[in-house]
Amino acid sequence: MRQDCFSLSYILYDIALSDAKKRYRDHTYEFSGMVRFYHILGALVCRITSKEADALRIHQTHIERIFADYLVFDVNQQVSEVFFDCLHRRSWTVSTAESVTGGLIASMILEQPGASHIFHQGLITYSDQAKIDLLHVAKETLDNFGVVSPETALAMAVSLQRLTSSDITIASTGYAGPEGGDDTHPVGTIYLGIAVENHSFVIHKVFTGTRNQIRLQASAHALLSVIHYLRKR
């Protein structure tokens, strides 16, 4: 980026690239700079660039207004930093039970200094038996719905919350490839189970890329999902 240009980027959550572009076109006005939408680690980024600082500030307000329901934070902040702040100011704790992400969600949380204030426990329950033994997921759930399913992801998160008493629990299951998956659940299919206080829900995503790219995208999206949920409350 040239030094005589000013720029600002935002992470947008739960809106498709095509929908974001259309929403911007439908609400935009004349702007001397440039606006781009693109993906980083499975997250949608809106980047504003202008040679005029005043024009950038005016358009920043415009962007924040039309994407108010989808805006998470400035991309210059780390996902783990925002996640930490969301929990720390509530004095909440988080625990994780990971299958497909294999500890990456916990690792992202632990990037932040002071993570011991919010992180309670992390389990890697990769095998079916580990989910049964450590999380007490019912064998019938795995047999009837499969290990990669919304039912299993939800059971993992809810069971972990009951076992740890954490305010938030995050569970992951899916197919990172290159093997595995089928027509219904192709490689890249991820289910994230999230329990927040007395509420629980499942996020379903299909990511693309290499095995590790898919796992990284899933982990980042898990934290973004919690951030978005807490900011919407």
C-alpha positions in Angstrom: 0.0 0.0 0.0 1.4 3.5 -1.0 2.2 5.7 2.0 -0.1 8.5 0.7 -3.1 6.3 1.0 -5.2 5.7 4.2 -7.0 2.4 4.8 -9.2 0.6 7.2 -10.5 -2.9 7.2 -13.3 -4.7 9.0 -14.3 -8.3 9.6 -17.8 -9.1 8.6 -19.6 -12.1 10.0 -22.5 -14.2 8.8 -22.9 -12.5 5.4 -21.9 -14.0 2.0 -19.5 -12.1 -0.2 -22.1 -11.6 -2.9 -24.6 -10.3 -0.4 -22.1 -7.9 1.1 -21.3 -6.5 -2.3 -25.0 -6.0 -3.1 -25.7 -4.4 0.3 -22.9 -2.0 -0.3 -24.1 -1.1 -3.8 -27.6 -0.6 -2.6 -26.6 1.8 0.1 -23.6 3.5 -1.3 -22.9 7.1 -2.5 -20.0 8.8 -4.3 -16.7 7.9 -2.7 -13.3 9.0 -4.0 -11.6 5.9 -2.6 -11.9 2.2 -3.1 -13.8 -0.5 -1.3 -12.8 -4.2 -1.6 -14.4 -7.4 -0.1 -12.3 -10.5 0.2 -11.8 -13.6 2.5 -9.0 -14.2 5.0 -9.1 -17.5 7.0 -12.7 -18.0 6.1 -13.7 -14.5 7.4 -15.1 -11.8 5.1 -13.0 -8.6 5.1 -14.2 -5.1 4.0 -11.3 -2.9 3.2 -11.6 0.9 2.6 -8.8 2.8 1.0 -8.6 6.5 0.1 -6.0 9.2 -0.5 -8.0 11.6 1.7 -8.2 11.0 5.4 -11.4 13.0 5.8 -13.1 11.0 3.0 -12.0 7.8 4.7 -13.5 8.8 8.0 -16.8 9.8 6.4 -17.0 6.5 4.5 -16.0 4.6 7.7 -19.1 5.9 9.4 -21.2 4.9 6.3 -19.7 1.3 6.4 -20.3 0.9 10.1 -24.0 2.0 9.6 -24.9 -0.3 6.7 -23.1 -3.3 8.1 -24.0 -2.8 11.7 -25.6 -6.2 12.1 -22.5 -8.0 10.6 -19.5 -5.9 11.7 -17.3 -7.7 14.2 -14.1 -5.6 14.6 -11.2 -3.8 12.9 -9.1 -6.4 11.1 -6.0 -4.8 12.7 -7.0 -6.5 15.9 -6.3 -10.2 16.4 -9.3 -12.5 16.7 -7.9 -14.0 19.9 -7.5 -10.4 21.3 -11.1 -9.5 20.7 -12.3 -12.9 22.1 -10.2 -12.4 25.2 -11.6 -9.0 25.8 -15.2 -10.2 25.3 -14.8 -12.8 28.0 -12.4 -11.0 30.4 -14.7 -8.0 30.9 -17.5 -10.4 31.8 -15.3 -12.5 34.1 -16.3 -15.6 32.1 -14.4 -18.8 31.4 -14.2 -21.0 28.3 -13.4 -24.7 27.7 -12.9 -26.5 24.4 -13.5 -30.0 23.2 -11.9 -30.4 19.8 -11.9 -33.2 17.3 -11.2 -31.9 13.8 -9.3 -28.8 15.0 -7.1 -30.9 17.3 -6.3 -28.2 19.8 -6.1 -25.2 17.4 -9.0 -23.4 19.0 -7.4 -23.6 22.4 -4.1 -22.6 21.0 -5.6 -19.4 19.5 -7.2 -18.5 22.8 -3.9 -19.1 24.6 -2.1 -16.7 22.3 -3.2 -13.8 24.5 -1.3 -12.8 27.6 -3.5 -13.3 30.6 -5.4 -16.2 28.9 -5.3 -18.0 32.3 -8.0 -15.6 33.4 -10.5 -17.0 30.9 -9.3 -20.4 29.8 -10.4 -23.3 32.0 -9.9 -26.6 30.2 -9.2 -28.0 26.8 -9.8 -31.6 25.6 -8.8 -33.2 22.3 -11.4 -35.9 21.8 -10.4 -37.2 18.4 -11.7 -40.7 18.5 -15.3 -41.8 19.0 -14.4 -43.6 22.2 -12.8 -40.4 23.6 -16.0 -38.5 23.0 -17.8 -41.2 24.9 -15.3 -41.6 27.8 -14.3 -38.0 28.4 -17.4 -36.1 27.3 -20.0 -38.7 28.0 -21.5 -38.3 24.5 -24.1 -41.0 24.2 -23.0 -43.9 21.8 -26.5 -43.8 20.4 -25.8 -40.2 19.2 -22.7 -41.2 17.4 -24.4 -44.3 15.9 -27.6 -42.6 14.8 -26.2 -39.3 13.5 -22.5 -39.9 12.9 -19.5 -38.3 14.4 -19.6 -35.4 11.9 -23.1 -34.1 12.6 -24.8 -31.1 14.3 -26.1 -33.5 16.9 -22.7 -34.7 17.9 -21.2 -31.2 17.9 -24.0 -30.0 20.2 -23.7 -33.0 22.5 -20.0 -32.3 22.9 -20.4 -28.7 23.8 -23.4 -29.2 26.2 -21.7 -32.2 27.9 -18.4 -30.2 28.3 -20.3 -27.3 29.9 -21.9 -29.7 32.3 -18.6 -31.2 33.2 -16.6 -28.0 33.5 -19.2 -25.4 34.5 -17.6 -23.0 32.1 -19.6 -20.0 30.9 -18.8 -20.9 27.3 -17.8 -24.2 25.7 -16.8 -24.7 22.1 -16.7 -28.1 20.3 -15.5 -29.0 16.8 -16.1 -32.0 14.5 -15.7 -32.3 10.8 -13.7 -33.5 7.8 -10.5 -31.7 7.1 -9.4 -34.1 4.4 -7.8 -35.1 2.2 -9.7 -38.4 2.9 -13.1 -38.7 4.4 -16.4 -37.0 3.6 -19.1 -38.0 1.3 -21.8 -36.4 -1.0 -23.7 -35.1 2.0 -20.7 -34.1 4.1 -17.8 -33.3 1.7 -14.3 -32.6 2.8 -14.3 -29.2 4.5 -17.5 -29.8 6.3 -17.3 -28.4 9.9 -19.8 -28.4 12.7 -19.1 -26.2 15.7 -21.1 -26.7 18.9 -21.3 -23.7 21.2 -22.8 -23.5 24.6 -23.2 -20.0 26.2 -24.6 -20.0 29.7 -28.1 -21.7 29.2 -28.1 -21.4 25.4 -26.5 -23.7 22.9 -26.3 -23.7 19.1 -24.5 -25.2 16.1 -22.6 -23.5 13.3 -22.3 -25.4 10.0 -19.6 -24.3 7.5 -17.9 -25.8 4.5 -14.4 -24.5 4.0 -12.0 -25.1 1.2 -8.2 -25.4 1.0 -5.6 -27.8 2.4 -6.2 -29.9 5.5 -4.4 -27.3 7.7 -6.1 -24.4 6.0 -9.5 -25.9 6.8 -8.6 -26.5 10.4 -7.3 -23.0 10.8 -10.4 -21.5 9.2 -12.6 -23.6 11.5 -10.7 -22.5 14.6 -10.9 -18.8 13.7 -14.6 -19.1 12.8 -15.3 -20.7 16.2 -13.9 -17.6 18.0 -15.7 -15.3 15.6 -19.0 -17.0 16.2 -18.7 -16.5 20.0 -17.6 -12.8 19.5 -20.6 -12.2 17.2 -23.0 -13.8 19.5 -21.8 -11.8 22.6 -21.8 -8.6 20.6 -25.4 -9.2 19.5 -26.7 -9.7 23.0 
